[in-house]
Amino acid sequence: MDRIDIYRSAVLLIKRYGEDAALEAAARADDLFDECDLDGWQVWKAILRAIEDIQREDMKDGEQIN
């Protein structure tokens, strides 16, 4: 998945689950890990990091979301 697709997916999850978006992404990543789908697990871990990045509250002045 491209970086832009990761962030698009993160935004969609935030719109759907709000503050619980990270929990949903983490649960999906865990499910895929348990199923030995390491490619899927890596994608969902990247989505989780993007959600955390977007929802971060401690951004410095002038800092942009990646």
PDB file of N, CA, C and O in Angstrom:
ATOM      1  N   MET A   1       0.843  -1.185   0.000  1.00  0.00           N
ATOM      2  CA  MET A   1       0.000   0.000   0.000  1.00  0.00           C
ATOM      3  C   MET A   1       0.880   1.237   0.000  1.00  0.00           C
ATOM      4  O   MET A   1       1.896   1.297   0.693  1.00  0.00           O
ATOM      5  N   ASP A   2       0.480   2.204  -0.775  1.00  0.00           N
ATOM      6  CA  ASP A   2       1.194   3.475  -0.800  1.00  0.00           C
ATOM      7  C   ASP A   2       0.899   4.258   0.481  1.00  0.00           C
ATOM      8  O   ASP A   2      -0.113   4.041   1.147  1.00  0.00           O
ATOM      9  N   ARG A   3       1.795   5.154   0.794  1.00  0.00           N
ATOM     10  CA  ARG A   3       1.649   5.986   1.985  1.00  0.00           C
ATOM     11  C   ARG A   3       0.327   6.764   1.969  1.00  0.00           C
ATOM     12  O   ARG A   3      -0.336   6.878   3.000  1.00  0.00           O
ATOM     13  N   ILE A   4      -0.048   7.285   0.833  1.00  0.00           N
ATOM     14  CA  ILE A   4      -1.302   8.038   0.740  1.00  0.00           C
ATOM     15  C   ILE A   4      -2.497   7.140   1.036  1.00  0.00           C
ATOM     16  O   ILE A   4      -3.465   7.574   1.660  1.00  0.00           O
ATOM     17  N   ASP A   5      -2.428   5.897   0.591  1.00  0.00           N
ATOM     18  CA  ASP A   5      -3.516   4.950   0.862  1.00  0.00           C
ATOM     19  C   ASP A   5      -3.590   4.604   2.344  1.00  0.00           C
ATOM     20  O   ASP A   5      -4.677   4.416   2.890  1.00  0.00           O
ATOM     21  N   ILE A   6      -2.435   4.522   2.987  1.00  0.00           N
ATOM     22  CA  ILE A   6      -2.393   4.275   4.431  1.00  0.00           C
ATOM     23  C   ILE A   6      -3.115   5.407   5.161  1.00  0.00           C
ATOM     24  O   ILE A   6      -3.946   5.158   6.035  1.00  0.00           O
ATOM     25  N   TYR A   7      -2.794   6.647   4.801  1.00  0.00           N
ATOM     26  CA  TYR A   7      -3.419   7.791   5.468  1.00  0.00           C
ATOM     27  C   TYR A   7      -4.896   7.925   5.120  1.00  0.00           C
ATOM     28  O   TYR A   7      -5.692   8.334   5.966  1.00  0.00           O
ATOM     29  N   ARG A   8      -5.272   7.590   3.905  1.00  0.00           N
ATOM     30  CA  ARG A   8      -6.696   7.601   3.539  1.00  0.00           C
ATOM     31  C   ARG A   8      -7.457   6.581   4.378  1.00  0.00           C
ATOM     32  O   ARG A   8      -8.550   6.859   4.872  1.00  0.00           O
ATOM     33  N   SER A   9      -6.876   5.414   4.531  1.00  0.00           N
ATOM     34  CA  SER A   9      -7.505   4.375   5.351  1.00  0.00           C
ATOM     35  C   SER A   9      -7.613   4.835   6.798  1.00  0.00           C
ATOM     36  O   SER A   9      -8.633   4.606   7.448  1.00  0.00           O
ATOM     37  N   ALA A  10      -6.583   5.475   7.298  1.00  0.00           N
ATOM     38  CA  ALA A  10      -6.602   5.980   8.669  1.00  0.00           C
ATOM     39  C   ALA A  10      -7.714   7.002   8.856  1.00  0.00           C
ATOM     40  O   ALA A  10      -8.434   6.962   9.854  1.00  0.00           O
ATOM     41  N   VAL A  11      -7.858   7.906   7.915  1.00  0.00           N
ATOM     42  CA  VAL A  11      -8.903   8.929   8.008  1.00  0.00           C
ATOM     43  C   VAL A  11     -10.289   8.284   7.984  1.00  0.00           C
ATOM     44  O   VAL A  11     -11.173   8.689   8.739  1.00  0.00           O
ATOM     45  N   LEU A  12     -10.481   7.287   7.126  1.00  0.00           N
ATOM     46  CA  LEU A  12     -11.770   6.599   7.075  1.00  0.00           C
ATOM     47  C   LEU A  12     -12.081   5.909   8.400  1.00  0.00           C
ATOM     48  O   LEU A  12     -13.219   5.945   8.868  1.00  0.00           O
ATOM     49  N   LEU A  13     -11.087   5.291   8.996  1.00  0.00           N
ATOM     50  CA  LEU A  13     -11.307   4.641  10.291  1.00  0.00           C
ATOM     51  C   LEU A  13     -11.620   5.660  11.376  1.00  0.00           C
ATOM     52  O   LEU A  13     -12.466   5.411  12.235  1.00  0.00           O
ATOM     53  N   ILE A  14     -10.950   6.800  11.345  1.00  0.00           N
ATOM     54  CA  ILE A  14     -11.230   7.856  12.326  1.00  0.00           C
ATOM     55  C   ILE A  14     -12.653   8.367  12.153  1.00  0.00           C
ATOM     56  O   ILE A  14     -13.351   8.597  13.141  1.00  0.00           O
ATOM     57  N   LYS A  15     -13.089   8.548  10.918  1.00  0.00           N
ATOM     58  CA  LYS A  15     -14.461   9.005  10.674  1.00  0.00           C
ATOM     59  C   LYS A  15     -15.479   7.986  11.183  1.00  0.00           C
ATOM     60  O   LYS A  15     -16.526   8.358  11.712  1.00  0.00           O
ATOM     61  N   ARG A  16     -15.167   6.701  11.019  1.00  0.00           N
ATOM     62  CA  ARG A  16     -16.108   5.653  11.407  1.00  0.00           C
ATOM     63  C   ARG A  16     -16.090   5.372  12.913  1.00  0.00           C
ATOM     64  O   ARG A  16     -17.144   5.205  13.526  1.00  0.00           O
ATOM     65  N   TYR A  17     -14.894   5.319  13.506  1.00  0.00           N
ATOM     66  CA  TYR A  17     -14.764   4.893  14.898  1.00  0.00           C
ATOM     67  C   TYR A  17     -14.356   5.998  15.866  1.00  0.00           C
ATOM     68  O   TYR A  17     -14.328   5.784  17.078  1.00  0.00           O
ATOM     69  N   GLY A  18     -14.041   7.175  15.337  1.00  0.00           N
ATOM     70  CA  GLY A  18     -13.669   8.291  16.208  1.00  0.00           C
ATOM     71  C   GLY A  18     -12.444   7.973  17.042  1.00  0.00           C
ATOM     72  O   GLY A  18     -11.431   7.507  16.521  1.00  0.00           O
ATOM     73  N   GLU A  19     -12.540   8.225  18.338  1.00  0.00           N
ATOM     74  CA  GLU A  19     -11.414   8.009  19.243  1.00  0.00           C
ATOM     75  C   GLU A  19     -11.009   6.542  19.339  1.00  0.00           C
ATOM     76  O   GLU A  19      -9.895   6.238  19.764  1.00  0.00           O
ATOM     77  N   ASP A  20     -11.888   5.639  18.955  1.00  0.00           N
ATOM     78  CA  ASP A  20     -11.597   4.208  19.025  1.00  0.00           C
ATOM     79  C   ASP A  20     -10.936   3.666  17.759  1.00  0.00           C
ATOM     80  O   ASP A  20     -10.730   2.458  17.640  1.00  0.00           O
ATOM     81  N   ALA A  21     -10.608   4.529  16.832  1.00  0.00           N
ATOM     82  CA  ALA A  21     -10.019   4.083  15.560  1.00  0.00           C
ATOM     83  C   ALA A  21      -8.722   3.313  15.776  1.00  0.00           C
ATOM     84  O   ALA A  21      -8.493   2.293  15.125  1.00  0.00           O
ATOM     85  N   ALA A  22      -7.883   3.782  16.670  1.00  0.00           N
ATOM     86  CA  ALA A  22      -6.608   3.090  16.926  1.00  0.00           C
ATOM     87  C   ALA A  22      -6.854   1.701  17.501  1.00  0.00           C
ATOM     88  O   ALA A  22      -6.155   0.748  17.156  1.00  0.00           O
ATOM     89  N   LEU A  23      -7.843   1.590  18.374  1.00  0.00           N
ATOM     90  CA  LEU A  23      -8.172   0.273  18.939  1.00  0.00           C
ATOM     91  C   LEU A  23      -8.650  -0.692  17.859  1.00  0.00           C
ATOM     92  O   LEU A  23      -8.287  -1.869  17.867  1.00  0.00           O
ATOM     93  N   GLU A  24      -9.458  -0.198  16.938  1.00  0.00           N
ATOM     94  CA  GLU A  24      -9.950  -1.033  15.840  1.00  0.00           C
ATOM     95  C   GLU A  24      -8.809  -1.483  14.933  1.00  0.00           C
ATOM     96  O   GLU A  24      -8.747  -2.646  14.534  1.00  0.00           O
ATOM     97  N   ALA A  25      -7.918  -0.567  14.612  1.00  0.00           N
ATOM     98  CA  ALA A  25      -6.781  -0.912  13.755  1.00  0.00           C
ATOM     99  C   ALA A  25      -5.862  -1.909  14.449  1.00  0.00           C
ATOM    100  O   ALA A  25      -5.367  -2.845  13.822  1.00  0.00           O
ATOM    101  N   ALA A  26      -5.638  -1.709  15.733  1.00  0.00           N
ATOM    102  CA  ALA A  26      -4.782  -2.627  16.492  1.00  0.00           C
ATOM    103  C   ALA A  26      -5.405  -4.015  16.572  1.00  0.00           C
ATOM    104  O   ALA A  26      -4.703  -5.020  16.465  1.00  0.00           O
ATOM    105  N   ALA A  27      -6.720  -4.073  16.760  1.00  0.00           N
ATOM    106  CA  ALA A  27      -7.407  -5.364  16.825  1.00  0.00           C
ATOM    107  C   ALA A  27      -7.305  -6.095  15.487  1.00  0.00           C
ATOM    108  O   ALA A  27      -7.078  -7.304  15.447  1.00  0.00           O
ATOM    109  N   ARG A  28      -7.473  -5.358  14.404  1.00  0.00           N
ATOM    110  CA  ARG A  28      -7.355  -5.978  13.074  1.00  0.00           C
ATOM    111  C   ARG A  28      -5.931  -6.464  12.838  1.00  0.00           C
ATOM    112  O   ARG A  28      -5.732  -7.553  12.300  1.00  0.00           O
ATOM    113  N   ALA A  29      -4.954  -5.682  13.229  1.00  0.00           N
ATOM    114  CA  ALA A  29      -3.553  -6.096  13.083  1.00  0.00           C
ATOM    115  C   ALA A  29      -3.296  -7.365  13.898  1.00  0.00           C
ATOM    116  O   ALA A  29      -2.632  -8.285  13.420  1.00  0.00           O
ATOM    117  N   ASP A  30      -3.813  -7.416  15.112  1.00  0.00           N
ATOM    118  CA  ASP A  30      -3.644  -8.602  15.955  1.00  0.00           C
ATOM    119  C   ASP A  30      -4.282  -9.835  15.324  1.00  0.00           C
ATOM    120  O   ASP A  30      -3.702 -10.921  15.342  1.00  0.00           O
ATOM    121  N   ASP A  31      -5.491  -9.661  14.761  1.00  0.00           N
ATOM    122  CA  ASP A  31      -6.173 -10.776  14.095  1.00  0.00           C
ATOM    123  C   ASP A  31      -5.333 -11.321  12.947  1.00  0.00           C
ATOM    124  O   ASP A  31      -5.189 -12.534  12.793  1.00  0.00           O
ATOM    125  N   LEU A  32      -4.787 -10.426  12.153  1.00  0.00           N
ATOM    126  CA  LEU A  32      -3.988 -10.856  11.003  1.00  0.00           C
ATOM    127  C   LEU A  32      -2.688 -11.519  11.448  1.00  0.00           C
ATOM    128  O   LEU A  32      -2.228 -12.471  10.818  1.00  0.00           O
ATOM    129  N   PHE A  33      -2.101 -11.022  12.523  1.00  0.00           N
ATOM    130  CA  PHE A  33      -0.896 -11.647  13.053  1.00  0.00           C
ATOM    131  C   PHE A  33      -1.209 -13.072  13.515  1.00  0.00           C
ATOM    132  O   PHE A  33      -0.449 -14.005  13.254  1.00  0.00           O
ATOM    133  N   ASP A  34      -2.344 -13.221  14.208  1.00  0.00           N
ATOM    134  CA  ASP A  34      -2.757 -14.544  14.672  1.00  0.00           C
ATOM    135  C   ASP A  34      -3.016 -15.500  13.509  1.00  0.00           C
ATOM    136  O   ASP A  34      -2.849 -16.711  13.646  1.00  0.00           O
ATOM    137  N   GLU A  35      -3.426 -14.948  12.360  1.00  0.00           N
ATOM    138  CA  GLU A  35      -3.683 -15.751  11.168  1.00  0.00           C
ATOM    139  C   GLU A  35      -2.410 -15.951  10.336  1.00  0.00           C
ATOM    140  O   GLU A  35      -2.456 -16.523   9.246  1.00  0.00           O
ATOM    141  N   CYS A  36      -1.279 -15.477  10.857  1.00  0.00           N
ATOM    142  CA  CYS A  36       0.021 -15.565  10.173  1.00  0.00           C
ATOM    143  C   CYS A  36       0.051 -14.808   8.846  1.00  0.00           C
ATOM    144  O   CYS A  36       0.814 -15.156   7.944  1.00  0.00           O
ATOM    145  N   ASP A  37      -0.774 -13.780   8.731  1.00  0.00           N
ATOM    146  CA  ASP A  37      -0.775 -12.922   7.547  1.00  0.00           C
ATOM    147  C   ASP A  37       0.114 -11.721   7.852  1.00  0.00           C
ATOM    148  O   ASP A  37      -0.372 -10.658   8.238  1.00  0.00           O
ATOM    149  N   LEU A  38       1.407 -11.899   7.678  1.00  0.00           N
ATOM    150  CA  LEU A  38       2.348 -10.846   8.065  1.00  0.00           C
ATOM    151  C   LEU A  38       2.290  -9.634   7.143  1.00  0.00           C
ATOM    152  O   LEU A  38       2.556  -8.514   7.581  1.00  0.00           O
ATOM    153  N   ASP A  39       1.948  -9.838   5.878  1.00  0.00           N
ATOM    154  CA  ASP A  39       1.791  -8.687   4.979  1.00  0.00           C
ATOM    155  C   ASP A  39       0.618  -7.821   5.428  1.00  0.00           C
ATOM    156  O   ASP A  39       0.740  -6.600   5.522  1.00  0.00           O
ATOM    157  N   GLY A  40      -0.512  -8.456   5.704  1.00  0.00           N
ATOM    158  CA  GLY A  40      -1.682  -7.726   6.197  1.00  0.00           C
ATOM    159  C   GLY A  40      -1.405  -7.067   7.531  1.00  0.00           C
ATOM    160  O   GLY A  40      -1.827  -5.936   7.776  1.00  0.00           O
ATOM    161  N   TRP A  41      -0.686  -7.787   8.405  1.00  0.00           N
ATOM    162  CA  TRP A  41      -0.329  -7.252   9.712  1.00  0.00           C
ATOM    163  C   TRP A  41       0.493  -5.975   9.561  1.00  0.00           C
ATOM    164  O   TRP A  41       0.257  -4.999  10.273  1.00  0.00           O
ATOM    165  N   GLN A  42       1.460  -5.977   8.637  1.00  0.00           N
ATOM    166  CA  GLN A  42       2.298  -4.792   8.426  1.00  0.00           C
ATOM    167  C   GLN A  42       1.472  -3.611   7.921  1.00  0.00           C
ATOM    168  O   GLN A  42       1.700  -2.473   8.332  1.00  0.00           O
ATOM    169  N   VAL A  43       0.523  -3.875   7.041  1.00  0.00           N
ATOM    170  CA  VAL A  43      -0.333  -2.799   6.530  1.00  0.00           C
ATOM    171  C   VAL A  43      -1.140  -2.189   7.671  1.00  0.00           C
ATOM    172  O   VAL A  43      -1.212  -0.966   7.797  1.00  0.00           O
ATOM    173  N   TRP A  44      -1.742  -3.029   8.494  1.00  0.00           N
ATOM    174  CA  TRP A  44      -2.565  -2.514   9.581  1.00  0.00           C
ATOM    175  C   TRP A  44      -1.741  -1.839  10.669  1.00  0.00           C
ATOM    176  O   TRP A  44      -2.228  -0.916  11.322  1.00  0.00           O
ATOM    177  N   LYS A  45      -0.515  -2.273  10.876  1.00  0.00           N
ATOM    178  CA  LYS A  45       0.366  -1.568  11.806  1.00  0.00           C
ATOM    179  C   LYS A  45       0.690  -0.175  11.250  1.00  0.00           C
ATOM    180  O   LYS A  45       0.768   0.791  12.009  1.00  0.00           O
ATOM    181  N   ALA A  46       0.878  -0.072   9.942  1.00  0.00           N
ATOM    182  CA  ALA A  46       1.134   1.232   9.321  1.00  0.00           C
ATOM    183  C   ALA A  46      -0.094   2.131   9.447  1.00  0.00           C
ATOM    184  O   ALA A  46       0.036   3.327   9.707  1.00  0.00           O
ATOM    185  N   ILE A  47      -1.280   1.563   9.266  1.00  0.00           N
ATOM    186  CA  ILE A  47      -2.521   2.330   9.436  1.00  0.00           C
ATOM    187  C   ILE A  47      -2.643   2.792  10.881  1.00  0.00           C
ATOM    188  O   ILE A  47      -3.027   3.933  11.137  1.00  0.00           O
ATOM    189  N   LEU A  48      -2.323   1.926  11.816  1.00  0.00           N
ATOM    190  CA  LEU A  48      -2.355   2.293  13.235  1.00  0.00           C
ATOM    191  C   LEU A  48      -1.417   3.454  13.517  1.00  0.00           C
ATOM    192  O   LEU A  48      -1.795   4.397  14.212  1.00  0.00           O
ATOM    193  N   ARG A  49      -0.206   3.402  12.994  1.00  0.00           N
ATOM    194  CA  ARG A  49       0.744   4.512  13.199  1.00  0.00           C
ATOM    195  C   ARG A  49       0.209   5.808  12.590  1.00  0.00           C
ATOM    196  O   ARG A  49       0.380   6.881  13.167  1.00  0.00           O
ATOM    197  N   ALA A  50      -0.437   5.711  11.430  1.00  0.00           N
ATOM    198  CA  ALA A  50      -1.002   6.901  10.789  1.00  0.00           C
ATOM    199  C   ALA A  50      -2.133   7.480  11.637  1.00  0.00           C
ATOM    200  O   ALA A  50      -2.235   8.697  11.787  1.00  0.00           O
ATOM    201  N   ILE A  51      -2.973   6.621  12.186  1.00  0.00           N
ATOM    202  CA  ILE A  51      -4.054   7.097  13.065  1.00  0.00           C
ATOM    203  C   ILE A  51      -3.463   7.815  14.264  1.00  0.00           C
ATOM    204  O   ILE A  51      -3.910   8.903  14.625  1.00  0.00           O
ATOM    205  N   GLU A  52      -2.468   7.214  14.875  1.00  0.00           N
ATOM    206  CA  GLU A  52      -1.831   7.845  16.036  1.00  0.00           C
ATOM    207  C   GLU A  52      -1.198   9.172  15.659  1.00  0.00           C
ATOM    208  O   GLU A  52      -1.235  10.124  16.438  1.00  0.00           O
ATOM    209  N   ASP A  53      -0.620   9.241  14.473  1.00  0.00           N
ATOM    210  CA  ASP A  53      -0.006  10.478  14.002  1.00  0.00           C
ATOM    211  C   ASP A  53      -1.070  11.559  13.795  1.00  0.00           C
ATOM    212  O   ASP A  53      -0.876  12.709  14.189  1.00  0.00           O
ATOM    213  N   ILE A  54      -2.175  11.193  13.187  1.00  0.00           N
ATOM    214  CA  ILE A  54      -3.250  12.148  12.912  1.00  0.00           C
ATOM    215  C   ILE A  54      -3.891  12.630  14.211  1.00  0.00           C
ATOM    216  O   ILE A  54      -4.214  13.810  14.347  1.00  0.00           O
ATOM    217  N   GLN A  55      -4.073  11.727  15.155  1.00  0.00           N
ATOM    218  CA  GLN A  55      -4.782  12.069  16.388  1.00  0.00           C
ATOM    219  C   GLN A  55      -3.875  12.657  17.468  1.00  0.00           C
ATOM    220  O   GLN A  55      -4.340  12.998  18.556  1.00  0.00           O
ATOM    221  N   ARG A  56      -2.603  12.771  17.171  1.00  0.00           N
ATOM    222  CA  ARG A  56      -1.658  13.328  18.137  1.00  0.00           C
ATOM    223  C   ARG A  56      -2.063  14.729  18.556  1.00  0.00           C
ATOM    224  O   ARG A  56      -2.474  15.541  17.726  1.00  0.00           O
ATOM    225  N   GLU A  57      -1.948  15.003  19.820  1.00  0.00           N
ATOM    226  CA  GLU A  57      -2.319  16.323  20.332  1.00  0.00           C
ATOM    227  C   GLU A  57      -1.114  17.190  20.666  1.00  0.00           C
ATOM    228  O   GLU A  57      -1.258  18.391  20.896  1.00  0.00           O
ATOM    229  N   ASP A  58       0.050  16.604  20.694  1.00  0.00           N
ATOM    230  CA  ASP A  58       1.223  17.360  21.134  1.00  0.00           C
ATOM    231  C   ASP A  58       2.114  17.802  19.980  1.00  0.00           C
ATOM    232  O   ASP A  58       3.339  17.696  20.056  1.00  0.00           O
ATOM    233  N   MET A  59       1.500  18.292  18.921  1.00  0.00           N
ATOM    234  CA  MET A  59       2.271  18.749  17.772  1.00  0.00           C
ATOM    235  C   MET A  59       2.965  20.067  18.102  1.00  0.00           C
ATOM    236  O   MET A  59       2.416  20.921  18.798  1.00  0.00           O
ATOM    237  N   LYS A  60       4.153  20.206  17.599  1.00  0.00           N
ATOM    238  CA  LYS A  60       4.922  21.436  17.800  1.00  0.00           C
ATOM    239  C   LYS A  60       4.473  22.485  16.793  1.00  0.00           C
ATOM    240  O   LYS A  60       3.905  22.152  15.753  1.00  0.00           O
ATOM    241  N   ASP A  61       4.724  23.732  17.098  1.00  0.00           N
ATOM    242  CA  ASP A  61       4.352  24.822  16.193  1.00  0.00           C
ATOM    243  C   ASP A  61       4.965  24.595  14.811  1.00  0.00           C
ATOM    244  O   ASP A  61       6.165  24.353  14.685  1.00  0.00           O
ATOM    245  N   GLY A  62       4.139  24.676  13.795  1.00  0.00           N
ATOM    246  CA  GLY A  62       4.597  24.536  12.423  1.00  0.00           C
ATOM    247  C   GLY A  62       4.791  23.105  11.958  1.00  0.00           C
ATOM    248  O   GLY A  62       5.083  22.874  10.784  1.00  0.00           O
ATOM    249  N   GLU A  63       4.634  22.135  12.858  1.00  0.00           N
ATOM    250  CA  GLU A  63       4.815  20.731  12.488  1.00  0.00           C
ATOM    251  C   GLU A  63       3.605  20.264  11.694  1.00  0.00           C
ATOM    252  O   GLU A  63       2.468  20.612  12.010  1.00  0.00           O
ATOM    253  N   GLN A  64       3.860  19.481  10.672  1.00  0.00           N
ATOM    254  CA  GLN A  64       2.797  18.947   9.833  1.00  0.00           C
ATOM    255  C   GLN A  64       2.675  17.451  10.037  1.00  0.00           C
ATOM    256  O   GLN A  64       3.632  16.770  10.407  1.00  0.00           O
ATOM    257  N   ILE A  65       1.469  16.957   9.784  1.00  0.00           N
ATOM    258  CA  ILE A  65       1.261  15.518   9.802  1.00  0.00           C
ATOM    259  C   ILE A  65       1.975  14.937   8.602  1.00  0.00           C
ATOM    260  O   ILE A  65       1.909  15.489   7.504  1.00  0.00           O
ATOM    261  N   ASN A  66       2.657  13.821   8.809  1.00  0.00           N
ATOM    262  CA  ASN A  66       3.404  13.210   7.702  1.00  0.00           C
ATOM    263  C   ASN A  66       2.493  12.828   6.618  1.00  0.00           C
ATOM    264  O   ASN A  66       2.934  12.298   5.599  1.00  0.00           O
TER     265      ASN A  66
END
